[in-house]
Amino acid sequence: MMSSMVDAPLAAQAAAIRTGQLSSEALVDAQLARIDRHGEKLHAYTEVYADDARAAAQGLDQMARAGVFVGPLHGVTVAVKDLFEIQGKAIAAGSRARPARISAFSATAVQRLRAAGAIVIGKTHTVEFAFGGWGTNAVMGTPWNPWDREIHRTPGGSSSGSAVALAAGLCSASVGTDTGGSVRIPAGLCGLVGLKTTRGLISRHGLIELCPTHDTVGPLTRTVRDSALMLDVLAGADSNDAVSLQAPVRTVQSQLERGVEGMRVWTLPEAERHDVDPDVLAAYDAAVQVLVSLGMQRVERALPQSCAESMRVAGSLMSAEGYASLGTLFEQEGLEFDPHVRRRILLGRNIDAAQYIHLLKLREQAKADMLQAMDGVDVCAFPTNAISAIPVSAVDELATPLSRFGRFVNLLDLCSLAVPAGFTREGMPVSLQIIGRPMDEPMALRVGHAFEQATDWHRAVPPGWD
């Protein structure tokens, strides 16, 4: 019974705590027990706040017995990517190049989670400074994708630990960042729901940034409803992040059940189907048929700019802005760096001011062209990843197949939702990506929820970790 509750959706856990069927302390103890048993192999956490979590759970249970609930996340746990400041806790951004420091304050996202009653159970591993899609980290170690107990497969990055911790039941939900797919890629490879939010919808105050024009904060959850629940807690204007002042005042959970009949979905153009794993394509095509069966009208048209060109522009902007903020560190000799991340950062030193401004102009034109192309379309439905999880030993750090369908969303400042959509013949998860216009998360979540209600893929959990 307790094992099934640990693997249950966030909303179900919160509801059970609210009705007295489950205590927060029992949930925390069960998750910590899994961490004790499997934490070393899974390598999801940089630090587990066991004592803090137990103390918080006891206090929240005491309040619950008195009929007092802090908020919608009362008593559930959240794991936080090691890019966010948490007051009194170490932060290293997945790097050993400089000593981890103790944060003097907590990121706005962390404050909002706690204000809603969530317990931060620990910090999770990331690719060094979040610059990589495979989820590998040559200096801190690479988390283990829980869908294969025998072979160490890629968890996806850069929010690798956040995905692994949730997929294996080591937390109730998790928070990551997405600069070029870094929430959606690991969600897709680990069988989870991952939401890439519009830039500015969730405050980035207290986040170690990589590429400010692309960086976003987003939740990883088991279901689309959980994602909407987390978004309602996290979203909103914050005076400490000027970009967030554009965030609308709204709730998205109430819009999930509105259905999709008559809506128009733009599917993957024929020109973009090359070099996609056949198992991924088969699962994707089946997922599109589900959407059509729900009453959605399929739209086929070419992208105004290929995914490859978008990847090129976005990658150059990431290197340029990454070098601007981290170049002084990565230029130093004698420090311990992930060599692949260092190479990506140092590419930015060759991009001068004129080239950078040109890249920004290319981005603005591409954004305008895409919005025009989406006229008459409600959402796009593309694969989340072109391939499934591969052995870590087979990774080519010079290749970027996992960024192919992710980076263009960040470049064009769209929103996107990754939802489980099947498995390969090897038993690795496959994911469908629902892409919406800027700030149109309610639409993407609505479509994702309809797909989820018509399928059972989101119910699967990696076996053997209970």
C-alpha positions, -999 to +999 in steps of 0.1 A: +000+000+000+027+025+010+048+015-021+019+023-044+013+056-027+050+066-031+046+060-069+012+078-069+007+112-086+014+143-066-023+153-065-033+119-051-006+121-024-018+156-014-054+145-014-046+115+008-028+137+033-057+162+033-082+134+041-061+117+067-055+085+047-018+093+046+005+112+068+033+134+055+057+117+079+049+082+065+054+095+029+087+111+037+099+080+056+090+058+026+108+080+002+139+083+024+139+045+027+141+042-011+169+068-011+188+048+015+183+015-006+189+028-041+203+063-038+239+053-044+232+035-077+206+061-090+229+090-081+200+114-083+207+136-053+237+158-045+223+162-010+193+148+009+178+169+037+165+139+057+164+156+091+148+187+078+122+168+058+112+146+087+109+177+110+088+195+084+066+165+079+059+162+116+050+198+119+027+197+088+010+165+101+003+183+134-013+211+115-033+187+094-047+170+126-059+204+137-076+209+103-051+235+091-035+232+057-008+255+044-017+251+007-023+227-021+011+209-017+007+204+021+030+175+032+043+163-002+079+165-012+098+183-040+133+177-052+151+208-065+178+210-092+212+222-079+209+255-097+185+270-072+195+289-041+181+273-009+190+293+022+215+275+044+222+248+018+251+241-005+249+251-042+274+239-068+256+239-102+270+205-109+305+217-108+337+211-089+356+240-106+350+261-075+340+251-039+303+248-032+290+278-013+262+281+012+232+301-001+222+332+018+186+332+005+161+310-012+150+312-048+115+325-054+105+291-068+116+274-036+098+300-015+066+295-034+068+257-031+073+259+007+045+285+010+022+260-007+031+233+019+058+214+000+088+199+017+121+202-001+136+168+003+170+175-014+191+189-042+195+169-075+223+164-099+226+184-131+249+186-161+277+211-151+261+246-153+232+229-171+249+229-205+241+195-220+213+173-231+225+138-224+224+142-187+261+132-183+285+149-158+321+139-161+331+153-127+301+148-104+288+116-119+258+107-142+225+097-127+211+063-136+180+061-158+157+039-136+141+022-166+171-002-171+185-017-139+213-035-157+227-010-182+236+026-172+216+046-197+213+083-203+188+100-180+186+131-202+197+166-192+204+189-179+177+182-152+190+147-149+187+141-112+153+158-110+139+132-135+156+102-120+145+110-084+109+113-094+108+084-118+122+061-091+099+074-064+125+093-044+102+124-043+067+135-051+076+160-078+107+179-089+118+212-103+142+217-132+153+243-157+149+243-195+172+262-218+171+239-248+150+210-236+165+204-202+131+197-185+115+179-215+145+157-225+149+140-191+111+138-187+108+121-220+137+096-214+124+088-179+087+084-186+075+116-169+056+148-177+078+178-181+066+214-187+088+240-205+072+273-195+072+305-214+102+327-204+090+349-175+060+329-164+080+315-134+105+337-116+142+329-121+153+349-091+178+327-072+186+306-103+222+303-116+215+311-152+232+298-183+215+317-212+191+344-199+173+348-232+164+311-231+164+300-195+130+289-180+119+271-148+095+241-150+081+212-131+086+174-136+056+154-125+039+120-131+007+135-147-005+165-165-028+174-137+002+174-113+020+197-138-009+221-137-010+220-099+027+228-097+024+256-123-004+273-103+019+273-073+051+285-091+038+310-117+034+347-112+051+380-112+081+386-090+096+420-085+131+403-082+128+391-118+118+419-142+110+395-170+084+378-148+064+410-145+046+400-177+032+368-161-006+366-163-027+362-132-046+329-138-051+293-127-046+265-152-060+235-134-096+246-140-091+245-178-079+209-181-112+192-187-125+214-216-117+188-242-100+191-276-127+183-302-124+206-332-090+219-322-063+219-349-029+202-343+002+208-365+021+175-368+058+168-375+066+179-411+079+151-434+112+170-438+118+167-401+112+129-398+147+120-410+171+104-385+143+098-359+145+064-343+119+041-359+105+030-325+101+067-316+084+075-349+060+045-345+050+057-310+047+092-322+024+083-352+003+063-328+000+092-304-011+115-333-038+090-341-050+092-305-053+130-308-072+126-341-095+101-324-103+127-298-116+150-325-085+171-333-079+181-369-045+173-382-026+201-400+004+194-421+027+223-431+064+230-433+083+248-405+093+284-415+128+275-402+142+240-399+149+225-365+185+222-375+188+259-382+170+267-350+195+245-332+224+263-347+211+298-337+200+287-302+233+269-296+253+299-306+233+321-282+238+296-254+275+296-259+277+334-262+257+341-231+272+312-212+307+326-219+296+361-209+286+348-174+310+318-170+339+325-194+362+339-167+358+307-147+362+283-176+393+301-190+412+292-159+437+263-160+442+237-134+405+235-123+383+204-126+358+209-154+336+186-174+356+188-207+325+187-229+308+216-210+340+236-211+342+232-249+306+244-253+312+274-230+345+284-247+329+284-281+313+316-270+345+336-268+346+336-306+312+354-309+317+391-308+291+418-301+281+423-337+276+385-342+256+383-310+233+412-320+229+394-354+219+362-336+193+382-316+179+396-348+176+362-363+158+350-332+132+378-333+125+372-370+122+334-364+098+341-335+076+363-358+077+338-386+066+309-363+037+328-348+025+337-383+029+301-393+008+290-363-021+310-375-052+288-375-034+261-354-041+255-317-009+235-308+019+215-325+025+179-317+061+167-323+082+140-307+100+152-275+132+134-284+144+119-317+159+089-298+153+070-266+178+065-237+210+049-249+239+034-228+261+061-213+291+043-228+276+050-263+272+088-259+288+110-284+292+144-267+296+161-300+262+150-312+229+166-301+200+143-312+182+150-279+181+187-285+167+185-320+130+190-311+137+210-280+159+239-287+136+256-313+109+259-286+133+279-264+146+299-293+111+309-303+099+314-267+071+290-270+057+267-243+058+230-244+046+199-225+063+164-227+039+135-220+046+098-219+036+082-252+048+046-253+080+025-252+106+012-275+112-025-281+139-023-255+114-010-230+127+026-229+101+054-227+090+075-256+074+110-253+050+133-271+056+170-271+026+194-272+038+229-282+018+261-277+022+298-283+039+320-257+020+320-224-005+295-238+003+268-212-034+262-205-039+250-241-008+227-241-019+213-207-054+208-219-043+188-249-018+169-229-045+160-203-069+148-230-042+126-245-033+113-210-069+104-202-071+084-234-039+064-228-022+045-199+014+053-206+016+078-176+007+050-152+038+030-159+066+032-133+101+017-135+100-018-118+122-029-090+127+003-070+099-003-044 
